[in-house]
Every structure is written in C-alpha cells, then in structure tokens.
Amino acid sequence: MGYYTQATNKFISNLVPVILLSLSVLTQTVSAKSIVFKSTETQSTVIELYTSEGCSSCPPADQWIENLQKNSKLWKQIIPIAFHVDYWNYLGWKDKFANNNFSKRQRKYNSIGNSRSVYTPGFFVNGQEWSSWFRRSSRQIALSRKKTGKLTVILKNNILDVEFTPVNLSPKPMSVHLAYLGMNIKSKVDSGENDGKILKHSFVVLEHQSLPTRAHQGKIRKKLPFRLKKYKGHTPGALVVWLSYRNDPTPLQAVGGWLNQQ
C-alpha cells in the first residue's frame, strides 16, 4: 500500500511542588511485592507509534518498536508506546487493538502543529513528529536532556502511588495517564491489506486512562479502579505512567516497566 496519509481538521488549578496520586489497580498479573518505577529529573524519551493491523506499511514499524525490548536504555531513558488507530478499519479488517481515542490523540498532535498530517505508521518522540524512521540511516533517537522533574510510581498490594516533583512550577492544568502494554502478541489477519499475515505486536496499548489532576493542600490524591482485561497469550505486560498538560498530549515526564520480571 505504501505511505498512508489522511487530512484532519484543525489537569491542578495550579501545579504544586509535589503531585501525589493514589490509584487502585485491579489485575491478576501484579505480585504482592512492591514494584517501583522512578525517573531522574531529566525527561524520559517517550517514543509513540501510531499503527494499524489494516495498514500494509505498518508491520516493519511494529517490528522496529518490538526490537526496543533489547535496548539497554529501555525503561531507564526510553519509554515505547504503540497506539493502534481505528481510521483504517473500513479497509476490510477491524483491528481489535484499535481505539478511536488513540486516533483522536494522534489528530490532536496534528491540530497543535506537532505533525504535518495524520498517517500510519506515524512516530512521535516526546510529542514531536519523528519522520526519520523512514530513513534507515537516520533512525538514531536523540535522548532528551530537558530537566522536567522526578516521577516515582510505586505499585504494591494493587495500589499505585504516583509522585511527581517538577523542576519548575506551572499554572497550567495537567493530566496523569496510565497505560497497560501488551507484549509479544501474535495476531492472525484474515482480510484486508495484511490478509494471511501473522502480525506480532509489543508495547501495544491494551488499557489507557487519563486523569485530570486537582490540587488539595499541596498534593493531589485520587483512588481509581483500574481493571485490566484478560488476553490470551499476552506476556508479561508492562505499565507506563506519564504526565502532560491537559490540552497537549506531549508527555512531560514518564516512567514505565514490567509488571512481572522478564
């Protein structure tokens, strides 16, 4: 099929020094021991892939992001996330991982000027369109050096505590995002442009929630049930948490890691 293109139309009353969020996580994959994800003050480099099982150009991009499992900087400096969009479902194959909210997220990047158009496969690095993936000689990702703040996530007894200490305060409202990622998933496609292929996905978003933040006595606290659907063959699963300004999907800071040891 080649290169896809689609035209598109164009949370804290005040951010406080410490943002603390408590969430209830309901999952059968999390052990009773504490799992801790922690960033430095330097912004993590978030790599977002917008992909679709209905796009014949996407399997190489899916393979590329899957290979980041072998990268020594994974979870330390690099956070990969694969969002499956739904705007190609009409081509004859409905992507079971696709979500209209993921399509809206990609379109939001375009509407605020962070990309030239909406297409798959589409890469973003820390919220900016990364077209270098299409040039093999230019696929080296420059890691962020920006100081944004420390983000710590502690998961214990199905309770997720998130604490963010920003380097600089901002009056902008923000959001906290949670995403459960499926790993090493095989999917047989029976129609459409990838008819007959067995596709493999990693870092694919299976569950996503976005939570507006609200300041209270210098902290933000929330409790939220976070139910993870059961998918056969999905191993072992990872969790990513990031913060962004409410009307801008660009990750400000992010952490992530395996829910079970690899």
Secondary structure, 3 states (H helix, E strand, C coil): CCCCCECCCCCCCCCCCCEEEEEEEECCCCCCCCEEEECCCECCEEEEEEECCCCCCCHHHHHHHHHHHHCCCECCCEEEEEEECCCCHHHCCCCCCCCHHHHHHHHHHHHCCCCCCECCCEEEECCEECHHHHCHHHCCCCCCCCECEEEEEEEECCEEEEEEEECCCCCCCEEEEEEEEECCEEEECCCHHHCCCEEEECCEEEEEEEEECCCECCECCCCCEEECCCCCCCCCCEEEEEEEECCCCCCCEEEEEECCCC
